[in-house]
Amino acid sequence: MYKRKITTLLILILFQTSIAFGQKENTKSFWNNSKIELSGTYEPFGEGLGFIVKGKKENFSTKHFEGFLGLAFQFSHQSETDKYLNGVKGYNNDFGIYAIYDLVYYPFKTKKIFIAIEPFVGVTNLKSKGTLEIPNYDIHEKYSNSYTYYNSGTTQKIGYNFGQVSSDVFVMISSKGLLDNGRKRFGDSDSKIFLGINISYTLKPKK
């Protein structure tokens, strides 16, 4: 039921966006008011570092609100060396691709300070690789695992616009694992929390 609701919401957003695009004049560039974003992330529980790249297209704008539809690619790396058990040398890599919808709110008259919420839905692939060594028991084993799962959640942001460039700090929370009793181990849990700093550049139409 939860997956159906997310999928239905995504379809409605895509339908709304296609209508908005169709109403634009042909003389306008498709890339006007698009955003390119690069974020650095830190996972406090898994001690992971990574980045997120996003591309977004504006589909509506009012005095206090803006909406952007786009895609996000995420990568995160966590070392597991001696983290949970002595003799472990390994790491986890997370790869994710998500559809996103960024709803931005400007509380003041000028569009400078903003807060935003950005739901995401897509897939994540977790890869674990390393070795386990326990000399006292003559154990030396290599391990390698790959696990792909449906993922969704929200990103909450607060930031500031400097014209075409903006910056924000955010918390990205995955609901996967929280709502369906997924794995809770910090190093390779389904539910993840990322803290980050984001830089965004907006492509504006030529005057």
N, C-alpha and C positions, 0 to 999 in steps of 0.2 A: 504493500500500500504506500509506504514512504517513497519507494523508487518511482511509483506511478505518478505521485504528486509532483516530484521533482521533474520528471520527464515531461509532464503536461505543462508545467510552468515554463520550461525551456522552449517547448514548441510554440507557446503563446508569445513569448518574447521574440523569437525568430520571425513569427508571422507579423507582429507589430513593426519590427524593424524593416522587413521587406516592403511593407506598405509605405513607411516613411521614406525609404530610399526611392520608391517609385514616384513619389510626389515631388521630388527635387527636380529643379531645372537641369536640362542636359548640359548646360554651359558650366555647371559647377563640378569641380573635381570630386571624385568619390572620396579622396583622401583628406579633404578639408575637415577640420575639427576631429581628426583621428589622433590617438595618443600612442606613444611608444614608451614603455616603462621598464625599468631595471631595478630590481630589489635585491638587497643582501639580507639573508635570514640567519637566525640563530635558534636552535631548538634547545630550550633550557633543560628539559628532562633527559633528552638523549645526547646532549652536548654536541649537536650536529651543526655544521655550517653549510650554507648553500646559497642559491640564487633563484630568482624568478624573472622570467621575461614575459611581458604582456603586450598585446596589440589590441586596441579598442577603437570602436567607431561610435561617435555620438549619434543617438537616435531621437533625442529631444532635449530642449533647453528652455527654461523659464527664468524668472528673476532670481529665484532662490534654489532651483533644482536643475540638475543635469543627469542624463542617463547615458551609459556607454555599454555597448555589447561587444564582447571580444573573446579572445583565446589566451590561455596562459600555459607556459611550460615551466615546470619546477624541477630542480635538482637539489638534493641534500646528501651530505656525507657524514656518517657517524663512525667513529672508531670504537671497536669493541675490545681492544687489546687490554687484557687484565681488568676489564670493567666489572664483570659479574663473576668471573672465576679466574684464579691464577693459572697461567699456562695457555690462555686464549690469546691468539694474535689474529685479528680480523677486522672487518669493517662491514657497514651496511650502506648501500646507495639507494636512494629513493628517486624515481623518475615519475613525473606526473604530467598529464595534459588535461586541461579543464576548459569547459565553456564558462564564461563569467558574465555577470551583469553588475555594473558599478553604478550605484545610485548615490549621487553627491548632493549634499545640502550645504548651502551658504547661509549662515544665520544672520549676517549683517548686510548692509546696503551694497557694499562693494564685494565682488567675488574674489576675496583674498583668503580669509580663513575658511576652512571647510571641514566637515565631518562626512564620513561615507560608510556605507555598508555594501559589501560585494559578495553575494552568494556565488558559489562555484559548484560544478558537478562534472565528473569525468572519471578517469581511471588512473590508478597509481601502481607502479611496479616496484617491488622491494627486492633487491638482490643482496644476499649475504654471502661472504666468502672469507675463509681464514683457516687456521689450524688450531688444534687442541693438543697440547703436550703435557703429559704428566710422567716425568722420568721415573718416579718411584714405582709406578705400576707399568712401566714400559709401554706407555700409550702415546702414539703419535698419529693423529688422524687429521685429514683435510676435510673441510666441509664447504659446500656450495649450494645455495638455495635461491629460488626465484619464485615470487608470489605476486600475482596481479589481482587487484580487487577494485570494485566500484567505490568511488570516493565522492564525498560532498561535504559542504560546510559553508562557513562565512568568514570574511575578512573585515575587521573593523578598523577604520583609519581616522586620523586627524592630521591636517596639514595646512600648507600655505602656498598660495600661487604667487609666483614672481613673473607674471606675464605668461609667456609660452612655456616656461619651466615651472614646475611645482615639485614640492617635496612633502613627504608625510612619514609618520611612524605608524606601525600597524601591528595587529595581532591576528594571526590566521589560525582558525580552529577547525579541525576536521571532526564531523559528527560520526563518521564511520568508526565503529568499535564502541561508541557510547550508546548508540541506539539499538545495536543488534548483538550485544555481548561478544564483540570481537576480542582480539588479543590485547592484553593490557601491558605486556612487558615493554618497558620504556624504549629499549634499543630498537625493537622491531614491532611496536604496537601499531594497530590500524589507526587509532585516534592519535593525532599529532597536534601539537601547539607550536607555532612558529612566531617569534618576534622579529621585526624587521624595520629597515629604513628603505624608502622608495624614492626614486627620482623619475620624473615624468616629463616628456616633451610633447607639446601639442602642435600639430600642423595646422596653421591658420591660412585662410584664403588670402590671396594677394589682393591688395587694394588698388 
